[in-house]
Amino acid sequence: MKKIFSAVLGTAMMLGMIACNGGTSKDADPANDSLGMARGYMIGMQMAQQLAMANAQGMAMDTTMFLKGVKDGMSKSADSAQYAYLAGMLTGFQIGQSLNEDKVATAPFLKAFEAGIMGDTAFLKGWSQEDMQTYMQEAEQKLQAKKMEEKFGANKEKGLKFIEEFKKEAGVQTTATGLAYKVLTPAKEGAKKPQPQDRVKVEYKGTLVDGTEFDASNGEPVEFGVTQVIPGWTEMLLLMAEGEKVKVVIPHELAYGEQGAGGDIEPFSTLVFEVTLLQVIPGEQAN
């Protein structure tokens, strides 16, 4: 929603600048009427798309009232006070949406916002701007982590349950970090083992705990550095030898953690891989 409204605000500001540059000037050149029509229609279509997207995401935007605001803004384009008010109102609406989503109280925000915009350094009460910036970043990170936990925390429980069930299977081994695996095809005695500086060629298939496949080599060997992958992969590779095939369950802490990866791997997702180590390429030989 924030992105949608940012786009609406950006286009509205653009409309304002166009109005300031042209508006209802007495010097308007009739020869430019076609340009005005073309510009108006194209910007109108862009705004229609933005308003439709905003409405689709639950932010009601009345087209008639929006158009009235545009007309009023253009007719008063020479009034800098009115323009400042409109820009402030749009900014305030956007900020209000954000505060509501994050459950942040309005009153303390407004008091601090006014101090900041007016340059009232006394408001900081001994804090430096760097202190305030650091605190805000840390607080925002905690807030985002809490929101992600609320939305995707169930993936943790699913992953833990899956790992516990997997551990009951014959031949499953675990490591101190929480990695769980079993050997499907053992390596031959004396087979080469990778080191952190080496590269490897593997074949693999990756699934979520519900069996949904999100990635696979599909019979085509894939080459990469041992330490160029998620921590769970690196740990597993260092336990393997050429020719070995394993099934490994990687807890979210050793996979993509609280962030997830793209649309297929949600935050806190435990991942399951079948990996065959085809070749170890010593670091000094790797290209």
Contacts in CASP RR format, 6 or more apart in sequence:
PFRMAT RR
TARGET T0000
AUTHOR 0000-0000-0000
METHOD contacts of the structure
MODEL  1
MKKIFSAVLGTAMMLGMIACNGGTSKDADPANDSLGMARGYMIGMQMAQQ
LAMANAQGMAMDTTMFLKGVKDGMSKSADSAQYAYLAGMLTGFQIGQSLN
EDKVATAPFLKAFEAGIMGDTAFLKGWSQEDMQTYMQEAEQKLQAKKMEE
KFGANKEKGLKFIEEFKKEAGVQTTATGLAYKVLTPAKEGAKKPQPQDRV
KVEYKGTLVDGTEFDASNGEPVEFGVTQVIPGWTEMLLLMAEGEKVKVVI
PHELAYGEQGAGGDIEPFSTLVFEVTLLQVIPGEQAN
1 54 0 8 1.000
1 57 0 8 1.000
1 58 0 8 1.000
1 59 0 8 1.000
1 97 0 8 1.000
1 101 0 8 1.000
2 94 0 8 1.000
2 97 0 8 1.000
2 98 0 8 1.000
4 50 0 8 1.000
4 53 0 8 1.000
4 54 0 8 1.000
4 57 0 8 1.000
4 59 0 8 1.000
5 54 0 8 1.000
5 59 0 8 1.000
5 93 0 8 1.000
5 94 0 8 1.000
5 97 0 8 1.000
6 94 0 8 1.000
7 50 0 8 1.000
7 53 0 8 1.000
8 47 0 8 1.000
8 50 0 8 1.000
8 51 0 8 1.000
8 54 0 8 1.000
8 61 0 8 1.000
9 90 0 8 1.000
9 91 0 8 1.000
9 94 0 8 1.000
11 43 0 8 1.000
11 46 0 8 1.000
11 47 0 8 1.000
11 50 0 8 1.000
12 70 0 8 1.000
12 90 0 8 1.000
13 87 0 8 1.000
13 90 0 8 1.000
14 43 0 8 1.000
15 43 0 8 1.000
15 47 0 8 1.000
15 70 0 8 1.000
15 74 0 8 1.000
16 73 0 8 1.000
16 74 0 8 1.000
16 77 0 8 1.000
16 83 0 8 1.000
18 39 0 8 1.000
18 43 0 8 1.000
19 73 0 8 1.000
19 74 0 8 1.000
19 77 0 8 1.000
20 77 0 8 1.000
20 78 0 8 1.000
20 83 0 8 1.000
22 28 0 8 1.000
22 77 0 8 1.000
23 74 0 8 1.000
23 77 0 8 1.000
24 74 0 8 1.000
24 75 0 8 1.000
24 77 0 8 1.000
47 66 0 8 1.000
48 63 0 8 1.000
51 61 0 8 1.000
51 63 0 8 1.000
51 66 0 8 1.000
54 61 0 8 1.000
55 61 0 8 1.000
59 97 0 8 1.000
69 86 0 8 1.000
73 82 0 8 1.000
73 83 0 8 1.000
73 86 0 8 1.000
76 82 0 8 1.000
76 83 0 8 1.000
77 83 0 8 1.000
95 109 0 8 1.000
95 113 0 8 1.000
96 106 0 8 1.000
98 104 0 8 1.000
99 105 0 8 1.000
99 106 0 8 1.000
99 109 0 8 1.000
102 143 0 8 1.000
102 147 0 8 1.000
112 123 0 8 1.000
114 120 0 8 1.000
115 123 0 8 1.000
116 123 0 8 1.000
124 132 0 8 1.000
127 135 0 8 1.000
145 258 0 8 1.000
148 258 0 8 1.000
148 267 0 8 1.000
148 268 0 8 1.000
149 258 0 8 1.000
149 268 0 8 1.000
151 267 0 8 1.000
152 266 0 8 1.000
152 267 0 8 1.000
152 268 0 8 1.000
153 267 0 8 1.000
153 268 0 8 1.000
155 252 0 8 1.000
155 266 0 8 1.000
155 267 0 8 1.000
155 268 0 8 1.000
155 269 0 8 1.000
155 270 0 8 1.000
156 252 0 8 1.000
156 268 0 8 1.000
158 209 0 8 1.000
158 210 0 8 1.000
158 270 0 8 1.000
159 209 0 8 1.000
159 251 0 8 1.000
159 252 0 8 1.000
159 269 0 8 1.000
159 270 0 8 1.000
160 251 0 8 1.000
160 270 0 8 1.000
162 209 0 8 1.000
162 249 0 8 1.000
162 270 0 8 1.000
162 272 0 8 1.000
163 178 0 8 1.000
163 180 0 8 1.000
163 249 0 8 1.000
163 251 0 8 1.000
163 270 0 8 1.000
166 172 0 8 1.000
166 180 0 8 1.000
166 249 0 8 1.000
167 174 0 8 1.000
167 180 0 8 1.000
169 182 0 8 1.000
170 182 0 8 1.000
171 182 0 8 1.000
171 183 0 8 1.000
172 180 0 8 1.000
172 181 0 8 1.000
172 182 0 8 1.000
173 180 0 8 1.000
173 181 0 8 1.000
173 182 0 8 1.000
174 180 0 8 1.000
174 181 0 8 1.000
175 235 0 8 1.000
175 239 0 8 1.000
177 231 0 8 1.000
177 232 0 8 1.000
177 235 0 8 1.000
177 253 0 8 1.000
177 254 0 8 1.000
178 251 0 8 1.000
178 254 0 8 1.000
179 232 0 8 1.000
179 235 0 8 1.000
179 236 0 8 1.000
179 248 0 8 1.000
179 249 0 8 1.000
179 250 0 8 1.000
179 251 0 8 1.000
179 254 0 8 1.000
180 248 0 8 1.000
180 249 0 8 1.000
181 236 0 8 1.000
181 239 0 8 1.000
181 246 0 8 1.000
181 247 0 8 1.000
181 248 0 8 1.000
181 249 0 8 1.000
182 246 0 8 1.000
182 247 0 8 1.000
183 244 0 8 1.000
183 245 0 8 1.000
183 246 0 8 1.000
184 245 0 8 1.000
184 246 0 8 1.000
184 247 0 8 1.000
184 274 0 8 1.000
185 243 0 8 1.000
185 244 0 8 1.000
185 245 0 8 1.000
185 276 0 8 1.000
186 244 0 8 1.000
187 240 0 8 1.000
187 241 0 8 1.000
187 242 0 8 1.000
187 243 0 8 1.000
187 244 0 8 1.000
187 277 0 8 1.000
188 241 0 8 1.000
188 243 0 8 1.000
190 241 0 8 1.000
191 241 0 8 1.000
191 242 0 8 1.000
191 243 0 8 1.000
191 244 0 8 1.000
192 241 0 8 1.000
192 242 0 8 1.000
192 280 0 8 1.000
193 238 0 8 1.000
193 240 0 8 1.000
193 241 0 8 1.000
193 242 0 8 1.000
193 280 0 8 1.000
194 200 0 8 1.000
194 226 0 8 1.000
194 237 0 8 1.000
194 238 0 8 1.000
194 240 0 8 1.000
194 277 0 8 1.000
194 280 0 8 1.000
195 226 0 8 1.000
195 238 0 8 1.000
195 282 0 8 1.000
195 283 0 8 1.000
196 226 0 8 1.000
196 227 0 8 1.000
196 234 0 8 1.000
196 238 0 8 1.000
197 226 0 8 1.000
197 283 0 8 1.000
198 225 0 8 1.000
198 226 0 8 1.000
198 280 0 8 1.000
198 281 0 8 1.000
198 282 0 8 1.000
198 283 0 8 1.000
198 286 0 8 1.000
199 223 0 8 1.000
199 224 0 8 1.000
199 225 0 8 1.000
199 226 0 8 1.000
199 280 0 8 1.000
199 281 0 8 1.000
199 283 0 8 1.000
199 286 0 8 1.000
200 223 0 8 1.000
200 224 0 8 1.000
200 225 0 8 1.000
200 226 0 8 1.000
200 237 0 8 1.000
200 277 0 8 1.000
200 278 0 8 1.000
200 279 0 8 1.000
200 280 0 8 1.000
200 281 0 8 1.000
201 221 0 8 1.000
201 222 0 8 1.000
201 223 0 8 1.000
201 277 0 8 1.000
201 278 0 8 1.000
201 279 0 8 1.000
201 281 0 8 1.000
202 217 0 8 1.000
202 221 0 8 1.000
202 222 0 8 1.000
202 237 0 8 1.000
202 275 0 8 1.000
202 276 0 8 1.000
202 277 0 8 1.000
202 278 0 8 1.000
203 217 0 8 1.000
203 219 0 8 1.000
203 220 0 8 1.000
203 221 0 8 1.000
203 222 0 8 1.000
203 275 0 8 1.000
203 276 0 8 1.000
203 278 0 8 1.000
204 215 0 8 1.000
204 216 0 8 1.000
204 217 0 8 1.000
204 222 0 8 1.000
204 273 0 8 1.000
204 274 0 8 1.000
204 275 0 8 1.000
204 276 0 8 1.000
205 213 0 8 1.000
205 215 0 8 1.000
205 216 0 8 1.000
205 217 0 8 1.000
205 273 0 8 1.000
205 274 0 8 1.000
206 213 0 8 1.000
206 214 0 8 1.000
206 215 0 8 1.000
206 216 0 8 1.000
206 271 0 8 1.000
206 272 0 8 1.000
206 273 0 8 1.000
206 274 0 8 1.000
207 213 0 8 1.000
207 214 0 8 1.000
207 271 0 8 1.000
207 272 0 8 1.000
207 273 0 8 1.000
208 214 0 8 1.000
208 265 0 8 1.000
208 269 0 8 1.000
208 270 0 8 1.000
208 271 0 8 1.000
208 272 0 8 1.000
209 269 0 8 1.000
209 270 0 8 1.000
209 272 0 8 1.000
211 272 0 8 1.000
212 264 0 8 1.000
214 264 0 8 1.000
214 265 0 8 1.000
215 264 0 8 1.000
221 278 0 8 1.000
221 279 0 8 1.000
223 281 0 8 1.000
225 286 0 8 1.000
226 234 0 8 1.000
226 237 0 8 1.000
226 238 0 8 1.000
227 234 0 8 1.000
229 237 0 8 1.000
230 250 0 8 1.000
230 254 0 8 1.000
230 255 0 8 1.000
230 256 0 8 1.000
231 254 0 8 1.000
231 255 0 8 1.000
232 248 0 8 1.000
232 250 0 8 1.000
232 254 0 8 1.000
232 255 0 8 1.000
233 250 0 8 1.000
233 273 0 8 1.000
233 275 0 8 1.000
235 254 0 8 1.000
236 246 0 8 1.000
236 248 0 8 1.000
236 250 0 8 1.000
236 273 0 8 1.000
236 275 0 8 1.000
237 275 0 8 1.000
237 277 0 8 1.000
240 246 0 8 1.000
240 275 0 8 1.000
240 277 0 8 1.000
241 277 0 8 1.000
242 277 0 8 1.000
242 278 0 8 1.000
242 279 0 8 1.000
242 280 0 8 1.000
243 276 0 8 1.000
243 277 0 8 1.000
243 278 0 8 1.000
244 276 0 8 1.000
244 277 0 8 1.000
245 274 0 8 1.000
245 275 0 8 1.000
245 276 0 8 1.000
245 277 0 8 1.000
246 274 0 8 1.000
246 275 0 8 1.000
247 272 0 8 1.000
247 273 0 8 1.000
247 274 0 8 1.000
248 272 0 8 1.000
248 273 0 8 1.000
248 274 0 8 1.000
248 275 0 8 1.000
249 270 0 8 1.000
249 271 0 8 1.000
249 272 0 8 1.000
250 270 0 8 1.000
250 271 0 8 1.000
250 272 0 8 1.000
250 273 0 8 1.000
251 270 0 8 1.000
252 258 0 8 1.000
252 267 0 8 1.000
252 268 0 8 1.000
252 269 0 8 1.000
252 270 0 8 1.000
252 271 0 8 1.000
255 265 0 8 1.000
255 269 0 8 1.000
255 270 0 8 1.000
255 271 0 8 1.000
256 265 0 8 1.000
256 267 0 8 1.000
256 269 0 8 1.000
256 271 0 8 1.000
257 267 0 8 1.000
257 268 0 8 1.000
257 269 0 8 1.000
258 267 0 8 1.000
258 268 0 8 1.000
259 267 0 8 1.000
260 266 0 8 1.000
260 267 0 8 1.000
260 268 0 8 1.000
260 269 0 8 1.000
265 271 0 8 1.000
END
